[in-house]
Amino acid sequence: MNEENYLECEKYYIFAALIFIAGFYGGYTMTVRGGLFANAASANMVLFAIAIGMHKFEKIYVYILSFIAYMLGTIVSEHCGLLAKKIGRLRWDTYMIGIEILWILLLAFLPANVPDLVYQLSINFICAMQFNTFRQAEGIGMATVFITNHTRQTGSYLTRWIRKPYELAYLKKSARHFGMILCFFLGALTSSYFGQYLHTKTLLIATGLLILIFIDFVHADLFIEKDRILETPRGH
């Protein structure tokens, strides 16, 4: 399928921007807000088990709430996606980015003495919504909040290309997954660096990128893709 047939919300550069933001969130919550992974339910489940095994019961509730927040984010995004399709004006993907902008702006301007848990759970929730909403980039299954699968796919497609060097599609897919890993890394690097100086206001950097994505989506929904507004993105 030609690239121009993909919806704007399926474009690779959108996914690259979103995983940069996810890495940004991860670096932010780890270095500025309490040392909890913002977008890794598996890692937080491991920390939950460790807390039980080492009898550090005072930390258990944090990991339980984190897991619940992630699950709720998925449930809410499923219901909101159906509701947005009934409205039919903008795509759920567009609404979701708009919600994320407002959510992160609110966190950025909360008083500095607000407990870390508020930030951790809020970002867990929004990451789950993002993960469940954006599923395929130009026909390739891609996560926008963590890199485990991207690491596997980078190695898998690279191996296939080495075996069959004439199959350039394998090399392209490997490069695209590696690009997602790199963007995630750069996001975490950016937030951990600026977090030393901007603290909670560091989130405004992510908000700026989200606003650009939102403008792009609104333009696509209202003009470029207005006749495809009810079309379901691939992967759903």
Buried (B, 14 or more C-beta within 10 A) or exposed (E): EEEEEBBBBBBBBBBBBBBBBBBBBBBBBBBBBBEBBBBBBEBBBEBBEEBEEEEEEEBBEBBBBBBEBBBBBBEBBBEBBEEBBEEEEBBBBBBBBBBBBEBBBEBBEBEEEEEBBEBBBBBBBBBBBBBBBBBBBBBBEBBBBBBEBBBEBBEBBBEBBEEEEEEEEBBEBBEBBBBBBBBBBBBBEBBBEBBEEBBBBBBBBBBEBBBEBBEBBBEBBEEEBEEBBEEEBBBE
